[in-house]
Amino acid sequence: MARVRLEEVTADNWEEVVELELEEGQEEFLASNAYSLAESKFNPYAVPRAVYAGDTLVGFLMYESETDDGDPHDYNIYRFMIDRRYQGKGYGRAALKRCLQEIQENDDDLELISICYVPHNPRAKAFYASLGFKEVGIDDDGEMVAEIEY
């Protein structure tokens, strides 16, 4: 498997990020990448990342510091997708591990990383649990919240 890395979303790759696609039926679980990129321009704490395997764009993720909520050392990964053509090849696991590592490297006082998902998505539950996330309850939007404490 090609080395997975996270890169900035730039003027050179944003259109390709927008064109990434989910499997049919997965769209209900995630906002579009176009919406996410627009949102990132108005949220100073949002960190959008293009996921590459070698030179191939395979996915997109976005996380943010919870600074607005008074918790600058808490982070939320709130967008995460791998293009339908590249799912099931290990890129998602590698990308999420890299994301956790990036957050850790950039915050010496890191306390918490959370992620949310639709509770009736058993694949998401098993996947996040395998990376150390523990479910803590349902949020106001009806999504399951899972966390890793540091």
C-alpha positions in Angstrom: 0.0 0.0 0.0 1.3 3.5 -0.9 2.2 5.7 2.0 -0.8 7.7 3.3 -0.3 11.3 4.1 -2.5 14.4 4.9 -2.0 17.5 2.8 -3.5 21.0 2.8 -6.5 21.6 0.6 -5.2 24.3 -1.8 -6.2 26.1 -5.0 -4.5 23.2 -6.9 -6.5 20.3 -5.4 -9.8 21.6 -4.0 -11.8 20.7 -7.1 -10.5 17.1 -7.0 -11.4 17.0 -3.3 -15.0 18.1 -4.2 -15.2 15.4 -6.8 -14.5 12.5 -4.4 -17.5 10.2 -4.0 -19.0 7.9 -1.4 -20.6 4.6 -2.0 -24.3 4.7 -2.8 -26.2 5.0 0.5 -23.3 6.5 2.4 -24.2 10.1 1.5 -26.7 10.3 4.4 -23.8 9.9 6.9 -21.7 12.9 5.8 -21.9 16.5 4.6 -20.5 17.0 1.1 -16.9 18.0 0.7 -17.9 21.2 -1.1 -20.0 22.2 2.0 -17.1 21.2 4.3 -14.6 23.3 2.3 -17.0 26.3 2.4 -17.5 25.8 6.1 -13.7 25.8 6.7 -13.4 29.3 5.3 -15.6 30.6 8.0 -14.4 28.5 11.0 -10.9 29.7 12.0 -10.3 26.5 13.9 -11.2 24.1 11.1 -8.4 22.1 9.5 -9.3 20.5 6.2 -7.0 17.8 4.9 -6.8 16.0 1.6 -5.9 12.3 2.1 -3.3 11.0 -0.4 -1.9 7.5 -0.9 1.3 8.1 -2.8 0.3 10.7 -5.5 -3.4 9.6 -5.6 -6.1 11.6 -3.7 -8.2 9.0 -1.9 -10.1 11.0 0.7 -10.9 14.0 2.8 -11.1 14.8 6.5 -11.5 17.9 8.6 -11.0 18.5 12.3 -11.2 21.5 14.6 -10.0 22.7 18.0 -12.8 23.2 20.5 -11.4 26.6 21.3 -14.7 28.4 20.7 -16.2 26.2 23.5 -13.4 27.0 25.9 -11.5 23.8 25.4 -8.5 24.6 23.2 -6.9 21.2 23.8 -10.0 19.2 22.8 -10.4 18.3 19.1 -13.3 17.0 17.0 -12.8 15.1 13.8 -16.1 16.0 12.1 -15.6 15.1 8.5 -13.9 11.9 7.3 -14.4 10.1 4.0 -12.6 7.8 1.7 -13.6 7.8 -2.0 -15.7 4.8 -3.0 -12.9 3.5 -5.3 -10.5 3.3 -2.5 -12.6 2.0 0.4 -11.6 -1.3 2.0 -7.9 -1.0 1.1 -6.7 0.3 4.5 -6.5 4.0 3.5 -9.1 5.1 6.0 -7.4 3.5 8.9 -4.0 4.9 7.9 -5.5 8.4 7.3 -7.2 8.5 10.7 -4.1 7.3 12.5 -2.2 10.1 10.7 -4.8 12.6 11.7 -4.5 11.5 15.4 -0.8 11.8 15.1 -1.0 15.3 13.5 -3.2 16.6 16.3 -0.8 15.1 18.9 2.2 16.7 17.3 0.6 20.1 17.2 -0.7 20.2 20.7 1.6 19.3 23.6 -1.3 19.8 26.0 -3.8 17.6 24.1 -6.6 16.3 26.3 -9.3 14.8 24.1 -10.1 13.9 20.5 -13.7 13.1 19.6 -15.5 11.9 16.5 -19.2 11.5 15.8 -21.2 9.1 13.6 -24.7 7.9 13.0 -25.5 5.4 15.7 -27.0 2.9 13.2 -23.8 2.7 11.2 -22.2 -0.5 12.6 -19.1 -0.3 10.3 -18.3 3.2 11.8 -18.7 1.9 15.3 -16.4 -1.0 14.9 -13.9 1.0 12.9 -13.5 3.8 15.4 -13.5 1.4 18.4 -10.6 -0.4 16.8 -8.6 2.8 16.8 -9.3 3.4 20.5 -12.4 5.6 20.4 -14.9 4.9 23.2 -18.5 5.8 22.9 -19.7 8.3 25.4 -23.3 9.1 24.3 -25.6 10.7 21.8 -25.2 14.4 21.0 -27.9 17.0 20.4 -27.9 16.1 16.7 -28.6 12.4 17.4 -25.1 11.3 16.6 -23.0 8.9 18.6 -19.9 10.6 20.2 -16.8 8.6 20.7 -13.6 9.9 22.3 -10.0 9.2 23.0 -8.6 10.8 26.2 -5.0 11.7 26.5 
